Protein backbone atom coordinates (compact mmCIF):
# COMPACT_ATOMS: atom_id res chain seq x y z
CA UNK A 1 0.00 0.00 0.00
CA UNK A 2 1.43 3.36 -1.02
CA UNK A 3 0.21 5.66 1.76
CA UNK A 4 0.42 9.13 0.30
CA UNK A 5 0.54 12.44 2.14
CA UNK A 6 -0.97 15.24 0.06
CA UNK A 7 0.82 18.44 1.14
CA UNK A 8 -1.19 21.55 0.31
CA UNK A 9 -4.53 19.72 0.40
CA UNK A 10 -7.58 21.91 -0.18
CA UNK A 11 -11.25 21.34 0.63
CA UNK A 12 -12.17 23.02 -2.68
CA UNK A 13 -13.19 20.31 -5.13
CA UNK A 14 -11.84 22.32 -8.09
CA UNK A 15 -8.26 22.27 -6.72
CA UNK A 16 -5.80 19.70 -8.04
CA UNK A 17 -4.80 18.67 -4.52
CA UNK A 18 -8.42 17.77 -3.80
CA UNK A 19 -8.74 15.88 -7.07
CA UNK A 20 -5.51 14.01 -6.26
CA UNK A 21 -6.96 12.80 -2.97
CA UNK A 22 -10.14 11.64 -4.69
CA UNK A 23 -8.20 9.90 -7.47
CA UNK A 24 -5.85 8.20 -5.00
CA UNK A 25 -8.84 6.90 -3.05
CA UNK A 26 -10.58 5.74 -6.22
CA UNK A 27 -7.42 3.87 -7.28
CA UNK A 28 -7.26 2.13 -3.88
CA UNK A 29 -4.43 4.14 -2.32
CA UNK A 30 -4.61 5.50 1.21
CA UNK A 31 -4.13 9.26 1.33
CA UNK A 32 -3.62 11.70 4.18
CA UNK A 33 -4.60 15.30 3.36
CA UNK A 34 -2.42 17.93 5.02
CA UNK A 35 -2.91 21.64 4.44
CA UNK A 36 -3.47 25.08 5.86
CA UNK A 37 -7.22 25.33 5.23
CA UNK A 38 -9.71 23.42 7.34
CA UNK A 39 -12.07 21.05 5.64
CA UNK A 40 -12.43 17.53 4.36
CA UNK A 41 -11.73 15.46 1.28
CA UNK A 42 -14.02 12.44 0.95
CA UNK A 43 -14.83 12.73 4.63
CA UNK A 44 -11.17 12.79 5.68
CA UNK A 45 -10.29 15.82 7.78
CA UNK A 46 -7.46 17.89 6.36
CA UNK A 47 -4.72 17.82 8.99
CA UNK A 48 -3.23 21.19 9.90
CA UNK A 49 0.17 21.59 8.26
CA UNK A 50 1.14 24.18 10.89
CA UNK A 51 0.85 21.46 13.54
CA UNK A 52 3.21 19.20 11.57
CA UNK A 53 1.03 16.13 12.13
CA UNK A 54 2.80 12.81 12.59
CA UNK A 55 2.03 10.30 9.86
CA UNK A 56 3.49 6.80 9.97
CA UNK A 57 4.52 4.48 7.13
CA UNK A 58 4.53 7.13 4.41
CA UNK A 59 5.40 5.87 0.95
CA UNK A 60 4.85 9.05 -1.05
CA UNK A 61 4.58 12.76 -0.38
CA UNK A 62 2.92 14.64 -3.23
CA UNK A 63 3.36 18.40 -3.08
CA UNK A 64 0.85 21.07 -4.06
CA UNK A 65 2.71 24.09 -2.64
CA UNK A 66 4.74 26.54 -4.69
CA UNK A 67 8.50 26.35 -4.09
CA UNK A 68 8.43 29.68 -2.20
CA UNK A 69 5.91 28.17 0.24
CA UNK A 70 7.80 24.89 0.73
CA UNK A 71 10.93 26.05 2.56
CA UNK A 72 9.15 26.40 5.90
CA UNK A 73 8.14 22.72 5.67
CA UNK A 74 11.39 21.10 4.47
CA UNK A 75 12.16 19.43 7.81
CA UNK A 76 8.58 18.25 8.24
CA UNK A 77 8.43 16.74 4.75
CA UNK A 78 11.81 15.02 5.12
CA UNK A 79 11.00 13.81 8.65
CA UNK A 80 7.98 11.93 7.26
CA UNK A 81 10.66 9.64 5.76
CA UNK A 82 8.84 8.96 2.51
CA UNK A 83 10.28 6.66 -0.10
CA UNK A 84 9.56 9.34 -2.72
CA UNK A 85 8.43 12.92 -3.18
CA UNK A 86 6.39 13.95 -6.21
CA UNK A 87 6.74 17.58 -7.25
CA UNK A 88 3.62 18.39 -9.25
CA UNK A 89 3.77 20.96 -12.09
CA UNK A 90 4.65 24.37 -10.65
CA UNK A 91 6.06 22.89 -7.43
CA UNK A 92 9.42 21.71 -8.77
CA UNK A 93 12.12 22.50 -6.21
CA UNK A 94 15.75 21.52 -6.89
CA UNK A 95 16.84 22.53 -3.38
CA UNK A 96 14.33 20.27 -1.60
CA UNK A 97 14.94 17.52 -4.16
CA UNK A 98 18.66 17.60 -3.41
CA UNK A 99 18.05 17.44 0.35
CA UNK A 100 15.70 14.51 -0.16
CA UNK A 101 18.12 12.67 -2.44
CA UNK A 102 20.87 13.05 0.17
CA UNK A 103 18.56 11.16 2.55
CA UNK A 104 17.92 8.42 0.00
CA UNK A 105 14.46 9.72 -0.91
CA UNK A 106 13.52 9.39 -4.57
CA UNK A 107 12.15 12.56 -6.16
CA UNK A 108 10.07 12.97 -9.27
CA UNK A 109 8.89 16.02 -11.20
CA UNK A 110 5.59 14.68 -12.45
CA UNK A 111 1.85 15.15 -12.36
CA UNK A 112 0.34 12.95 -9.68
CA UNK A 113 -2.97 12.88 -11.59
CA UNK A 114 -1.31 11.59 -14.77
CA UNK A 115 0.68 8.99 -12.83
CA UNK A 116 -2.52 7.60 -11.34
CA UNK A 117 -4.46 7.70 -14.61
CA UNK A 118 -1.72 5.88 -16.50
CA UNK A 119 -1.04 3.26 -13.83
CA UNK A 120 2.47 4.61 -13.15
CA UNK A 121 1.80 5.72 -9.60
N, C-alpha and C positions, 0 to 999 in steps of 0.2 A: 504494500500500500504506500503510495507516494503522498504522505501528508504534506499539504502545501499551505504555507502562510502567505496570505495576500496582503502585502504592505501597501497602504494607501486605499484600503477598501472604503467604498462609499455606499450609503443606503439608496442613492439615486439609481434607479434601474437603467437609465440611459448611459451611465458611466461604464467604461471598459472594465474597471476593477469589479464592479457588481456583476457584469456579464461573465467575467472570468470565474467568479465564485459559482454562478449558476451552471456554467459549462463544466466545471470540475465536478460538481455534484452529479450532474447528468451523466458524466462519463464514469462515475463510480469512484472518484477520488475524494478523500476527506480534505476539506479546506477549513482554514481558520482565518476569518477576516479580522484585520487589525488596521485601525485608522484613527483619524482625529475626530471625525463626526460620529455622533451617536446614531444608532439605528440597527437594522437587521438586514441580513441577506438570507433568504429562504428560512427565516425563523432563527437563524444563528445571530446572536448579538455580536456586533462589531466591538472587539476589544479595544480599549483605549491605548493608542500607541504611546502617549505620554507616560503611561504607567509601566511601560516595557513589560507586558505580560509574559510570563513564562509559558513556553510551549515545548512539550517534549517530543522526541522522535520525529523531528522535522526532516523531510527529504528535500523539499524545494521551497525557496522563498521567491515569490514573483513580485516584482516591484512596479508600483504605479505612482511613484513620486518623482518629480523632476530632480535632476542631479543637484541643483542648489538646495533642495529640501531634504536630501539624503544624508548629508554630512553629520547632522545631529544624531542620526540613528545608526551610524556605522557600527559602533560597539554592540548595540542591541542586535542588529542583523547578524553580525559575525558570531555573537554569543549563542545564537539559536543553533549553531553548528549544523547548518544544512549541508547536504551533499552537493547542492547546486543552487545558484542564484540566476534567475531569468530577469534580464533587463529588457522590459518591453519598449517598443518604439518611443523615443523621446526621453527615456530614462537611462540611456547608456551612460556609464560612468567608469572610465578607465582607472581612476584612483581607487574606487571601491573594489573593482574587479581585481586589481593588482593585490590589494590587501587580502581579498578572499583567496586568490590563487596561492598566496604565500602560506595560507592555512590549509591548503589542500582542497579548497572548495572550487568545484567546477563553476564557470560562469558562461552565460550564453546571452548574446544580444539577439533576441527573437521575440516574436509575438506569441504570447501564451495561448491566445485564442486560435491561432493557426496551428500551433503544435497539437492542441487538443483535437481540432477538426481533422487533422491529417494523420492522427494516430502516432505522432512523434513525441508526445509528452512523456 
